[in-house]
């Protein structure tokens, strides 16, 4: 069930997406660059505000919601397990280029420092957020 913090973040995220869509449409139509610049600035501000909300209300937000919102912001958080009961969330690594919209086989490689391994996925996510 959504809480008030989720609803607020979702609202900001939807507005941010609508601005991104408008910017892309404006670029396609070669329209007013001034409006695009102002909208781009607002997109960045909303992204920062969303991250601030996530950090502030972290304990009240579900793990999957936070991961989805980070992906919506253009981040690529990956949850990893070391087969020894430790978890890490990282965006550091590389993979082959995905060419289709449909899921396909992908080879990925991640870089995780020892201090990034935590006892729970949520602790690992908090560590990831504090590194950004």
N, C-alpha and C positions, 0 to 999 in steps of 0.2 A: 504494500500500500504506500502510495506517495505521501511524503510529508511536506510541510510548507516550504522547507529548504529545497527539496527536489522540484517542487512546482515553480519556485522562483528561478532556479537554474534552468529548468526546461524552458520557461518563458524567455529568458535572456538568450538561450541557445537558438530558439526558433526565430527570434528577432534577428540575431546575428546571421543565421542562415538566409533569411529573407534579404538582408543587406548584401550578402555575398552574391546571391542570385541576381539582384538588381545591378550590382557592379559588373557581373559577367554579361548581362544583357546590354548594358550601356556600352561596354567595350565592343560588343558585336555590332552595335548600331553606330559606333563612332560618335557618340553624343558628348555632351558637356563633361569635360575632364575635371572641372572644379567640383561638381557633385560627386564624382567618383572618388576624388581625393578625400572629401569630407566623410563619405560613407566608409572608405577604407580605414580612416582613423577611428571611426566608431566601431568597426569590426574588431580592431586591435584592442580598443578600450573594453569592449564587451568580453573579449577573450581573457583579458587580465582580471576583469571583475568575476567571471565564472571561476577562474582558478582561485581567486581570493575566497569566494563562497565555499568552494570545495575544501580548501584548507581550514577555513573557520568552522565549518559544520561537518568535518570529516567523520566524526564518531556517529553522527546521525544519518549518514548517507550509506546506502548499500554499496558493496564492493562493485557489483556489475554496473550499477548506475555511474559510478565514478569512472570506471574503465571506458564505458561508452562515451561519456562526456569528453574525456581526454582524447579519444579517437576523433570525436567531432571537432575538436580544436586543432586537429592536424598532427597530434602526437601519435606515436606508435608504441604504446606500452605493451610489453609482453610478460606474461606470468610464467615463471619457470620454477621447476622443482628439481632438486639435486638428488632425488631418490634416497635421501638420508633424512627426510623430514624438514628440510629447509626450503624456503621460498624466496624468490627475488622477482622484482618487476624492473625491467630494463627496456630501454629503447636503443641501446647501443649494440650494434651488430650489422649484419648484412644478409641479403638473400638474393636469389636470382630474380629477375624481373618477371612480374606477373603480367601476362599479356591479355588475359581474358577477364570478363566480369564474373564468370563462373569460377568456383573453387577449382584449383588444380594443384598438382604436386609441386611443392616448393622446398628447396633446401635452405635452411636458415642456420646462421652462426651468431651466437651472442657472446658478449664480453661481460662477465660478472666478477666484480672484485669481492674478496672474502667478506668485507664489511657490509655488503649488500644482501647477504643471505640472512633471512629472518625466520622466526618460528611459525609465523602465520602469513597467509597471503595479504591480509589487511595491514600488518606491520610492514611488509615489503612494499606495499603500495604507498604507505605513509613516508617511508624512506625515499622512494622514488620522487614523490611530490616535493619533499624537502631538498632534494638535489637540484631540482629545476630552477 
